[in-house]
Amino acid sequence: MSVRHHKKLVHEGKYLAEVDVELIDADTGWAPYISLDDAYKLDDVRDALRRGDIKAASNMAKIFILTPLAA
């Protein structure tokens, strides 16, 4: 079993969060997968963005504001 770092993107409304997680590579089953703690972290970031709590989300991830471009 090996572990590697990966960045997952979470999009919610006009915000995008770049969350660091660890992918676990195993010889069995559904590899690669993330730990339960990292799954909860992704959920916590998404919930914070939904509430508009950018400060809480920025403690767990890098936050970006998406700006639409005129066509």
N, C-alpha and C positions, 0 to 999 in steps of 0.2 A: 504494500500500500504506500502510495506517495501523495504528497500534498503540494499544490501549486497555487499561487496567488492569481486572482482574476478580478476584473472589474465588471460588475453587473450594472445595467442602466435601469433606472426606475423613472417612468414618465407619469406625471400626475398634473393635469391641467396645464398651466404655462411653465411648470418647473420640470427639470430633469435632474436626477441625482445619480452620481457615480459612486457606487458602493463597493468597497473592497471586501471580497469574500475569498475563502479558500476552497478550491475544488479538490475533492478527494478521489484519487484514482485507485481503484481496487481491482483485483483479478476476478471478482465475482459480480454478477448482477448488473445493476444499473449505474455503472461508472461512466463518466465522472458525476459526482453528486456533491451537494453542499451539506454542511452540518446543520443540525436543528437550530443552533444559536445563530448561524448566519441567515437562515430562513426567517427567524424571528426579527433579526436586524433589518432585513429587507422589508418586512411587514411594518416595523416601527417607523422606518423612513417614509414609506408610502402613507401611513396614517398621519404622520407629522405634516407632510406636504398637503394632504387633504384638509387638515385643520388650518393650514396657513402658518404653522409654527416653524418658520424657517430656521430659527435659532436651534431648536431641538434637532431638526433634520441635519443641520450643518455640523452638529457634534458627531454625527455618525457617518457623514458622507460629504462629498463635494457637490455643491448645488449650483445649477445653472438656470437662468431664466431664458425661455424660448421666445423669440420675437419673430412673428410671421413677416415674410417679405411680400411686398406688393407684386402682383403678377403683371 
